[in-house]
Amino acid sequence: MWWFYRKGPSGFAGASTAEEVTAGVDGRGLVAVITGASSGIGLETARVLALRGVHVVMPVRNVAAGLVVKESIVANIPGARIDVLELDLSSMASVRRFASEFESLNLPLNILINNAGVMTRNCTCSCDGLELHFATNHIGHFLLTNLLLENMKSACRDSGAEGRIVNVTSAGHTMTYPEGIRFDKIHDPSGLNDFIAYGQSKLANILHSNELSRIFKEEGVNISANAVHPGVIATNLFRGRTIVAAFLNTIGRIMCRRVEQGAATTCYVALHPQVKGISGKYFADCNISSPSLQASDAELAKKLWQFSLQTVSS
């Protein structure tokens, strides 16, 4: 496991923790929205950003659980600023309600971390009739990002600070179809393998980042969009996969990262000065890495963008 401790050009490695990669970074005056922040790497990301002075907004499905997390963070970080709002990413109506409630807070948005994700045992449909992995992991975040973009653009213009969008993906983005995404399976997941469904939703996260980056550069907007792979971590993501969860719990001490390490790349890309001006990249172990060829397909990214736009507009 020597490679896990080998530092890359950033000066950090897979073994680095979220606190280590943000040491000395002053996040005061910044506001971040972090989905899936009530557990796992999302919770650790929220805690560390709050530790660095960032005002954190936590969109969560279970508000009661989110409030418990907030109380825990505030108890250990006096002065931490955290808001908890309800959000179910699998429901476009819920995403729209959250966006409206967030706007009512009258806060600027500097950092958007699309962290939440699901891995289910079966390929069921969301309340909107979309394959659940794709609906939650991609479409929900796509719509959320679009609804919050004007706020981010205004915050950039008013403060002069770079806006940052971080999409948490996975090395599992390689487990998909040869053509990348089967768009005909999004509304009809019958016969779709659950691992393939998860993989194409994670591929969509990277393609989304790439297309956002292209659009921002074309428009001259001071917002970056990057994708991050947190590594293998035994989190609640696998709660629906009994065998996988048992396997990870058994070998976790040997192969899996701690949550503090899993959140490091997200926190690094969201806050560190080294990442300023860098966009459209895929990060792993706090360093720029190379995703699959499918994830670098500009035409597929444009096709996904149009498909997603039509889906959230219908």
C-alpha positions as CSV (number, residue, x, y, z in Angstrom):
1,M,0.0,0.0,0.0
2,W,3.0,2.3,-0.4
3,W,1.2,4.2,-3.2
4,F,-1.5,5.2,-0.7
5,Y,1.1,7.3,1.2
6,R,3.0,8.6,-1.9
7,K,2.4,12.3,-2.3
8,G,1.5,13.7,-5.7
9,P,2.2,17.1,-7.2
10,S,-0.3,18.7,-4.8
11,G,1.8,17.6,-1.8
12,F,-1.0,15.3,-0.6
13,A,-1.7,11.6,-0.9
14,G,-4.5,9.1,-0.6
15,A,-3.7,8.9,3.1
16,S,-4.1,12.6,3.7
17,T,-7.1,13.7,5.7
18,A,-9.6,16.5,5.1
19,E,-8.2,18.5,7.9
20,E,-4.7,18.1,6.7
21,V,-5.5,19.3,3.1
22,T,-7.3,22.4,4.4
23,A,-4.9,23.3,7.1
24,G,-4.3,27.1,7.1
25,V,-7.2,27.7,4.6
26,D,-9.5,30.6,5.7
27,G,-13.0,29.9,4.5
28,R,-14.7,32.8,6.3
29,G,-17.2,34.7,4.2
30,L,-17.9,31.7,2.0
31,V,-21.2,29.7,1.8
32,A,-21.3,26.1,0.7
33,V,-24.2,23.8,-0.1
34,I,-23.3,20.1,0.6
35,T,-25.7,17.4,-0.4
36,G,-25.7,14.1,1.6
37,A,-24.1,15.8,4.6
38,S,-25.9,13.9,7.3
39,S,-23.5,10.9,7.2
40,G,-20.3,9.5,5.7
41,I,-17.9,11.7,3.7
42,G,-20.6,14.4,3.3
43,L,-20.8,14.8,7.1
44,E,-17.0,15.0,7.3
45,T,-16.9,17.5,4.5
46,A,-19.4,19.7,6.3
47,R,-17.5,19.4,9.5
48,V,-14.2,20.4,8.0
49,L,-15.6,23.2,5.9
50,A,-17.3,24.6,9.1
51,L,-14.0,24.2,10.9
52,R,-12.4,26.4,8.3
53,G,-15.1,29.1,8.8
54,V,-17.4,28.3,5.8
55,H,-21.1,28.8,6.3
56,V,-22.5,25.3,5.5
57,V,-26.0,24.6,4.2
58,M,-27.0,20.9,4.5
59,P,-29.8,19.7,2.2
60,V,-30.9,16.3,3.7
61,R,-33.8,13.8,3.3
62,N,-34.1,13.3,7.0
63,V,-34.2,16.7,8.7
64,A,-34.2,15.3,12.2
65,A,-30.9,13.4,11.4
66,G,-29.5,16.6,9.9
67,L,-30.3,18.6,13.0
68,V,-28.5,16.0,15.1
69,V,-25.4,16.4,12.9
70,K,-25.7,20.2,13.1
71,E,-25.8,20.1,16.9
72,S,-22.8,17.7,17.0
73,I,-20.7,20.0,14.8
74,V,-21.7,23.2,16.6
75,A,-20.9,21.6,20.0
76,N,-17.3,20.8,18.8
77,I,-16.8,24.0,16.7
78,P,-18.1,27.0,18.6
79,G,-19.4,29.6,16.2
80,A,-20.0,27.1,13.3
81,R,-22.7,28.4,11.0
82,I,-24.9,25.6,9.7
83,D,-28.4,25.5,8.2
84,V,-30.4,22.3,7.6
85,L,-33.0,22.1,4.8
86,E,-35.0,19.2,3.4
87,L,-34.1,17.8,0.1
88,D,-34.9,14.5,-1.7
89,L,-32.7,14.4,-4.8
90,S,-34.8,11.7,-6.4
91,S,-37.7,14.1,-6.6
92,M,-37.5,17.1,-8.9
93,A,-40.3,18.8,-7.0
94,S,-38.3,18.4,-3.8
95,V,-35.2,19.9,-5.5
96,R,-37.2,22.9,-6.6
97,R,-38.6,23.4,-3.1
98,F,-35.1,23.3,-1.7
99,A,-33.8,25.8,-4.2
100,S,-36.7,28.2,-3.3
101,E,-36.0,27.8,0.5
102,F,-32.3,28.3,0.0
103,E,-33.0,31.6,-1.9
104,S,-35.2,32.7,1.0
105,L,-32.1,32.6,3.3
106,N,-30.7,35.5,1.2
107,L,-27.2,33.9,1.2
108,P,-24.7,34.0,-1.6
109,L,-23.5,30.7,-2.9
110,N,-19.7,30.2,-3.4
111,I,-19.3,26.4,-3.2
112,L,-21.7,23.6,-4.3
113,I,-20.7,20.1,-3.4
114,N,-22.9,17.5,-5.1
115,N,-22.0,14.6,-2.8
116,A,-25.1,12.6,-2.1
117,G,-25.6,9.3,-3.9
118,V,-27.4,6.0,-3.8
119,M,-26.6,2.4,-4.7
120,T,-29.7,0.2,-4.6
121,R,-30.2,-3.5,-5.0
122,N,-32.8,-3.2,-7.7
123,C,-33.3,-0.8,-10.6
124,T,-36.5,0.8,-9.6
125,C,-38.0,4.1,-10.8
126,S,-38.1,7.4,-8.9
127,C,-41.4,9.3,-8.4
128,D,-40.7,11.1,-11.7
129,G,-40.4,7.8,-13.6
130,L,-36.6,7.8,-13.9
131,E,-34.2,5.0,-13.1
132,L,-33.5,5.7,-9.4
133,H,-29.6,5.8,-9.6
134,F,-29.7,8.2,-12.5
135,A,-32.5,10.3,-11.0
136,T,-30.7,10.7,-7.6
137,N,-27.0,10.7,-8.5
138,H,-27.3,12.8,-11.6
139,I,-30.6,14.4,-12.5
140,G,-31.3,15.7,-9.0
141,H,-27.8,17.3,-8.9
142,F,-28.1,18.6,-12.5
143,L,-31.4,20.4,-11.6
144,L,-30.0,21.6,-8.3
145,T,-27.0,23.0,-10.0
146,N,-29.0,24.8,-12.7
147,L,-31.4,26.3,-10.1
148,L,-28.5,27.7,-8.0
149,L,-26.3,28.9,-10.8
150,E,-27.6,32.5,-11.0
151,N,-26.9,32.8,-7.3
152,M,-23.3,31.5,-7.8
153,K,-22.7,33.9,-10.7
154,S,-23.9,36.9,-8.7
155,A,-21.7,35.8,-5.8
156,C,-18.7,35.7,-8.1
157,R,-19.4,39.1,-9.5
158,D,-20.0,40.7,-6.2
159,S,-17.1,39.2,-4.2
160,G,-14.6,38.5,-7.0
161,A,-14.1,35.1,-5.4
162,E,-14.1,32.0,-7.7
163,G,-17.2,29.8,-7.4
164,R,-16.5,26.1,-7.2
165,I,-18.8,23.2,-8.1
166,V,-17.6,19.7,-7.0
167,N,-19.3,16.6,-8.2
168,V,-18.5,13.5,-6.2
169,T,-18.2,10.6,-8.6
170,S,-16.5,7.2,-8.4
171,A,-14.1,4.9,-10.1
172,G,-17.3,2.9,-10.7
173,H,-17.9,5.2,-13.6
174,T,-16.0,2.6,-15.7
175,M,-18.7,-0.1,-15.0
176,T,-21.1,0.9,-17.7
177,Y,-22.1,0.3,-21.3
178,P,-19.6,0.5,-24.3
179,E,-21.5,3.6,-25.4
180,G,-21.4,5.1,-21.9
181,I,-25.0,5.8,-21.2
182,R,-28.1,4.0,-22.4
183,F,-30.4,6.9,-22.6
184,D,-33.3,4.6,-23.6
185,K,-32.9,2.9,-20.2
186,I,-33.4,6.0,-18.1
187,H,-37.2,5.9,-18.4
188,D,-37.4,2.1,-18.7
189,P,-34.8,0.3,-16.5
190,S,-36.2,-3.1,-17.1
191,G,-33.4,-5.6,-17.5
192,L,-30.8,-3.0,-16.4
193,N,-28.1,-4.4,-14.0
194,D,-27.9,-2.4,-10.8
195,F,-24.1,-2.1,-10.9
196,I,-24.3,-0.8,-14.5
197,A,-27.0,1.6,-13.5
198,Y,-24.8,3.0,-10.7
199,G,-21.8,3.1,-13.0
200,Q,-23.6,5.2,-15.7
201,S,-24.9,7.6,-13.1
202,K,-21.3,8.1,-11.8
203,L,-20.1,8.6,-15.4
204,A,-22.8,11.2,-15.8
205,N,-21.3,13.1,-12.8
206,I,-18.0,13.5,-14.6
207,L,-19.6,14.4,-17.9
208,H,-21.7,17.0,-16.1
209,S,-18.6,18.6,-14.6
210,N,-16.9,18.6,-18.0
211,E,-19.8,20.3,-19.8
212,L,-20.3,22.8,-17.0
213,S,-16.6,23.7,-17.3
214,R,-16.9,24.1,-21.0
215,I,-19.9,26.4,-20.7
216,F,-18.3,28.5,-18.0
217,K,-15.2,29.0,-20.0
218,E,-17.3,30.0,-23.1
219,E,-19.3,32.5,-21.0
220,G,-16.3,33.8,-19.2
221,V,-17.8,32.9,-15.8
222,N,-15.5,32.7,-12.8
223,I,-16.8,29.3,-11.7
224,S,-14.9,26.0,-11.8
225,A,-16.5,22.5,-12.1
226,N,-14.5,19.4,-11.2
227,A,-15.3,15.8,-10.4
228,V,-13.7,13.9,-7.5
229,H,-13.3,10.2,-6.7
230,P,-13.1,9.8,-2.9
231,G,-11.8,6.2,-2.9
232,V,-13.3,3.1,-1.4
233,I,-14.9,3.9,1.9
234,A,-17.4,1.8,3.9
235,T,-20.2,4.3,4.2
236,N,-24.0,4.2,4.2
237,L,-23.9,4.1,0.4
238,F,-23.7,0.3,0.6
239,R,-26.5,-0.1,3.1
240,G,-28.7,-1.6,0.4
241,R,-25.9,-4.0,-0.7
242,T,-25.7,-6.5,2.2
243,I,-22.9,-8.7,0.7
244,V,-20.8,-5.6,-0.3
245,A,-21.3,-4.0,3.0
246,A,-20.3,-7.2,4.9
247,F,-17.2,-7.5,2.6
248,L,-16.1,-3.9,3.2
249,N,-16.7,-4.2,7.0
250,T,-14.5,-7.3,7.0
251,I,-11.6,-5.9,5.0
252,G,-12.2,-2.3,5.8
253,R,-9.1,-1.9,8.0
254,I,-6.9,-3.1,5.2
255,M,-8.4,-1.8,2.0
256,C,-10.9,1.0,2.8
257,R,-10.1,4.6,3.7
258,R,-11.3,6.2,6.8
259,V,-14.0,8.8,6.3
260,E,-11.5,11.5,7.2
261,Q,-9.4,10.4,4.2
262,G,-12.4,9.9,1.9
263,A,-13.5,13.5,2.4
264,A,-10.0,14.9,1.7
265,T,-10.2,15.2,-2.1
266,T,-13.6,16.9,-1.9
267,C,-12.4,19.4,0.7
268,Y,-9.2,20.0,-1.3
269,V,-11.0,20.8,-4.5
270,A,-13.6,22.9,-2.8
271,L,-11.2,25.1,-0.8
272,H,-7.5,24.8,-1.5
273,P,-5.8,27.8,-3.3
274,Q,-3.9,25.3,-5.5
275,V,-7.1,24.5,-7.3
276,K,-7.9,28.1,-8.2
277,G,-8.5,28.4,-12.0
278,I,-8.5,24.6,-12.5
279,S,-11.7,23.3,-14.1
280,G,-13.0,20.3,-16.0
281,K,-10.7,17.9,-14.3
282,Y,-11.0,14.6,-12.4
283,F,-9.3,14.4,-9.0
284,A,-8.3,11.4,-7.0
285,D,-6.1,11.3,-3.9
286,C,-6.1,15.2,-4.0
287,N,-4.4,15.2,-7.4
288,I,-5.5,15.5,-11.0
289,S,-6.0,12.0,-12.4
290,S,-7.2,10.4,-15.6
291,P,-10.7,9.1,-15.9
292,S,-12.0,6.7,-18.5
293,L,-12.1,7.6,-22.2
294,Q,-15.9,7.7,-22.0
295,A,-15.7,10.3,-19.2
296,S,-13.5,12.5,-21.5
297,D,-16.0,12.3,-24.5
298,A,-17.0,15.9,-25.2
299,E,-19.9,14.8,-27.6
300,L,-21.3,12.4,-25.0
301,A,-21.2,15.2,-22.4
302,K,-23.1,17.5,-24.7
303,K,-25.7,14.8,-25.4
304,L,-26.1,14.2,-21.7
305,W,-26.6,17.9,-21.1
306,Q,-29.3,18.2,-23.7
307,F,-31.0,15.0,-22.4
308,S,-30.9,16.2,-18.8
309,L,-32.2,19.6,-19.7
310,Q,-35.1,18.1,-21.5
311,T,-35.8,15.8,-18.6
312,V,-35.9,18.5,-16.0
313,S,-38.0,20.8,-18.3
314,S,-40.6,18.2,-19.1
